């Protein structure tokens, strides 16, 4: 029997909801919006309770630039109320969440309990920063410092576990400590300031608790480890050495300006080390001799409990479309 079959990607999701984090309320926002607009969807954005004004102002600018009404809708509120209501709503077709792993699990649960809407998650992690014995130590110190302390350590892909080969460990540690001591902390709007405050009192107290726990676990506090000043949520840049794998500091994502330096003894000692490591690591992104290098075409996302799906590039578009097969006889 003659027949014709058509199979094509169509039917963009009618109303996806983007639940957003608070630590990069502006720089990450455009890329997270356009991946939905590229496939023709309108969008509802739930801003983080810590930073609601940025999303509202960006929406205002979009509409002033001529974005049609209803293409971008912004909801502000707290996660357990406004966020949970959106995640559970039967008329929402898809969720995209950026934030912590614990909250990501809640989002998945709410999506499953309602209309089994698809979910993409861009969550946190405990990213290793690996320094081999043939590294340029001065460059490695600066790069590892940036990888951890950028944005007060409040970064989902922060290099929060610095693994250093034993042959260069002592040299690296001394130089990393000196660099942390030189780091300037204060009003981020002032010239020359490298580090501002933690985002709120809850995060501030959480970081201090982890610092105290690490000291109690016999990690060596090399510098910092305390509040800076009496006002605001400023924490001195902190470096810990003699950290063991079983310590909370080496396991939990803390979102903090605390550099954790661990020692390792062996790795595959040949010219293909970087290539072998990049293939073997179960990670969404592997940076070699660079860190936090992004491009609109490079897919970004995590493995395991660091997330589901990808942002940026063509891979991000697939999450916002559904496949329909149309068959005619």
C-alpha positions in Angstrom: 0.0 0.0 0.0 1.4 3.4 -1.0 1.7 5.8 1.9 3.5 8.9 2.8 4.8 9.6 6.3 5.9 13.0 7.6 7.9 13.3 10.8 8.9 16.7 12.0 9.6 18.8 15.1 6.7 21.1 15.8 4.3 22.2 18.5 6.4 24.4 20.7 5.5 24.2 24.3 2.7 26.6 25.0 3.8 28.0 28.4 7.2 27.1 29.8 8.1 28.5 33.2 11.7 29.5 34.1 12.5 29.4 37.8 15.6 31.5 38.3 18.5 31.8 40.8 19.6 34.9 42.6 23.3 35.1 42.2 23.5 36.0 38.5 20.2 37.8 38.0 21.3 39.8 35.0 24.2 38.2 33.2 22.6 34.8 32.8 19.1 36.1 32.1 19.2 36.9 28.3 20.6 33.5 27.3 18.0 31.7 29.4 15.2 33.6 27.7 16.2 33.5 24.1 16.5 29.7 24.0 12.7 29.6 24.5 12.1 32.5 22.1 14.1 30.8 19.4 11.4 28.2 19.1 8.5 30.6 19.4 7.4 30.1 22.9 6.1 32.7 25.4 7.6 32.5 28.8 6.8 33.0 32.5 9.9 34.0 34.6 9.9 33.4 38.3 12.6 35.6 39.8 14.6 34.6 42.9 13.3 36.2 46.1 16.8 37.6 46.8 17.0 39.5 43.6 13.5 40.3 42.2 14.1 43.8 40.8 16.6 42.8 38.2 14.2 40.5 36.3 11.4 43.1 36.5 13.7 45.8 35.1 15.0 43.6 32.3 11.4 42.8 31.4 10.6 46.5 31.3 13.5 47.1 28.9 12.4 44.2 26.6 8.9 45.7 26.4 10.3 49.2 25.7 12.3 47.7 22.9 9.1 46.3 21.3 8.7 42.8 22.7 5.0 41.9 22.2 2.8 41.7 25.3 2.6 38.3 26.8 5.9 37.0 25.4 7.7 37.6 28.7 5.7 37.5 32.0 7.4 37.9 35.3 6.3 36.6 38.7 8.0 37.6 41.9 7.6 35.8 45.2 9.0 33.1 47.5 9.9 29.7 46.3 7.6 27.7 48.6 4.6 29.8 47.6 4.9 31.4 44.1 7.5 29.0 42.9 5.6 25.9 44.1 2.3 27.2 42.6 3.9 27.6 39.2 5.7 24.2 39.3 2.4 22.5 40.3 0.2 24.3 37.8 -1.7 22.1 35.4 -1.5 24.7 32.5 2.3 25.0 32.6 3.9 22.8 29.9 7.5 22.8 30.9 9.8 23.9 33.8 13.4 25.1 33.6 15.0 25.7 37.0 18.4 27.2 37.9 19.4 26.8 41.6 20.4 24.3 44.2 20.3 20.5 43.9 17.9 20.2 46.9 15.4 22.6 45.4 15.8 21.0 42.0 14.6 17.7 43.6 11.5 19.5 44.9 10.8 21.0 41.5 10.9 17.5 39.9 8.6 16.2 42.5 6.0 19.0 42.0 6.2 18.5 38.2 5.5 14.8 38.6 2.7 15.2 41.1 0.8 17.6 38.7 0.7 17.1 35.0 4.1 15.3 34.6 5.5 18.3 32.8 9.1 18.0 31.5 11.8 19.6 33.5 15.3 20.9 32.8 17.6 21.6 35.7 20.8 23.7 35.9 22.0 22.9 39.4 25.1 23.2 41.5 28.1 20.8 42.0 31.5 20.3 43.6 33.8 21.0 40.6 37.4 19.9 40.9 40.2 22.1 39.8 43.1 19.8 39.0 46.7 21.0 39.0 49.3 18.6 37.6 53.0 18.6 38.5 54.1 20.2 35.2 51.7 23.2 35.6 52.9 26.8 35.6 52.3 27.4 39.3 51.9 31.2 39.1 49.3 30.9 36.4 47.6 28.0 38.2 47.4 30.0 41.4 45.7 32.9 39.7 43.3 30.7 37.7 42.3 28.6 40.7 41.8 31.8 42.7 39.4 33.2 40.1 37.7 29.8 39.7 36.7 29.8 43.4 36.4 33.4 44.5 34.6 34.8 41.5 31.3 36.3 42.6 32.1 35.6 46.3 32.2 31.9 45.5 28.5 32.0 44.7 28.8 30.3 41.3 27.3 26.9 40.3 30.5 25.9 38.5 33.0 27.3 41.0 36.2 25.3 41.2 35.5 24.5 44.8 37.9 21.6 45.3 41.4 22.4 44.3 43.4 19.2 43.8 47.2 19.8 43.6 49.9 17.2 42.8 52.0 16.5 45.9 55.3 17.6 44.1 54.0 21.2 43.8 51.6 21.2 46.7 53.6 23.3 49.2 54.6 25.9 46.6 51.0 26.2 45.4 49.6 26.5 48.9 51.9 29.3 49.9 51.2 31.3 46.8 47.4 30.6 47.0 47.4 31.8 50.6 49.3 35.0 49.7 46.9 35.7 46.8 43.8 35.2 49.1 45.3 37.6 51.6 45.8 40.2 48.9 42.2 40.0 47.7 40.3 43.2 48.4 36.9 43.0 50.0 34.3 45.8 50.4 31.7 47.8 48.5 31.6 46.2 45.0 30.7 49.5 43.4 34.0 51.0 44.4 37.0 50.8 42.1 39.6 48.1 43.0 37.3 46.0 45.1 37.4 42.3 44.1 34.8 40.8 46.5 31.5 42.0 47.9 29.2 40.5 50.5 27.4 37.2 50.4 23.9 37.5 49.0 22.0 37.4 52.3 22.2 36.6 56.0 21.2 33.0 55.6 24.1 32.3 53.2 26.4 34.4 55.3 25.7 32.3 58.4 25.8 29.0 56.4 29.4 29.8 55.2 30.5 30.6 58.8 29.1 27.3 60.0 31.0 25.3 57.4 34.2 27.2 58.4 33.7 26.3 62.0 32.9 22.7 61.1 36.1 22.4 59.0 38.2 23.7 61.8 36.6 21.1 64.2 37.3 18.4 61.5 41.1 19.3 61.8 41.4 21.0 58.4 44.1 23.6 58.6 42.9 27.2 58.3 45.6 29.0 56.4 43.9 32.5 56.3 40.6 34.2 56.7 37.8 32.2 58.3 35.9 35.1 59.8 33.7 38.0 59.3 35.1 41.2 57.9 33.9 44.2 59.7 30.8 44.6 61.8 28.3 45.5 59.0 27.1 43.6 56.0 27.7 40.0 55.1 31.4 40.2 54.3 33.7 37.2 54.8 37.4 37.3 54.6 38.8 35.2 51.7 39.6 31.8 53.3 42.0 29.0 52.4 42.0 25.6 54.0 44.7 23.0 53.6 45.0 19.4 54.8 41.5 18.8 53.7 40.3 15.1 53.4 37.8 13.7 51.1 35.4 12.8 53.9 35.1 16.3 55.2 31.9 18.3 54.5 34.1 21.1 53.1 35.2 18.7 50.3 31.8 17.2 49.7 29.1 19.9 50.0 28.5 22.8 47.7 28.7 25.8 50.0 28.6 28.8 47.7 31.4 30.5 49.6 34.7 32.4 49.3 36.5 29.4 50.9 39.3 27.7 48.9 39.7 24.0 49.7 43.1 22.6 48.7 43.6 18.8 48.6 46.7 16.8 47.7 46.9 13.9 45.3 49.8 11.6 44.4 49.3 9.9 41.1 47.9 10.6 37.7 48.5 9.2 34.2 51.9 10.6 33.4 52.0 11.0 29.7 51.3 13.5 27.0 47.7 12.6 26.8 46.9 13.3 30.4 44.5 16.2 29.6 42.8 14.2 26.9 42.3 11.2 29.1 41.0 13.2 32.1 38.6 15.2 29.9 37.1 11.9 28.6 37.0 10.2 32.0 35.5 12.9 34.1 31.8 12.7 34.4 31.2 16.4 34.0 29.2 18.6 31.7 32.1 20.9 31.0 35.9 20.3 31.1 38.1 23.4 30.9 41.8 22.8 30.1 44.2 25.6 30.9 41.3 28.0 31.3 38.2 28.4 33.5 34.7 29.9 33.2 35.1 30.2 29.5 31.6 30.4 27.9 30.2 30.9 24.4 26.6 31.1 23.2 27.2 28.0 21.1 28.8 25.8 23.8 26.2 23.7 25.6 26.3 24.2 29.4 24.9 21.8 32.0 25.8 19.1 34.5 26.0 15.4 34.9 24.5 13.4 37.8 23.0 15.6 40.5 24.3 18.8 38.8 21.3 18.8 36.4 19.2 17.6 33.5 19.5 19.0 30.0 21.6 21.8 28.5 21.5 25.5 28.1 23.1 27.5 25.2 23.6 26.2 21.7 21.4 24.0 19.6 21.0 21.4 22.4 19.0 23.9 24.5 16.4 24.2 21.8 15.4 20.5 21.8 14.1 20.8 25.4 11.6 23.4 24.4 10.0 21.5 21.5 8.0 18.3 21.1 8.2 15.8 18.2 5.0 15.0 16.3 4.8 12.3 13.7 2.0 12.8 11.1 1.2 9.8 8.9 -1.1 9.8 5.9 -2.2 6.8 3.8 
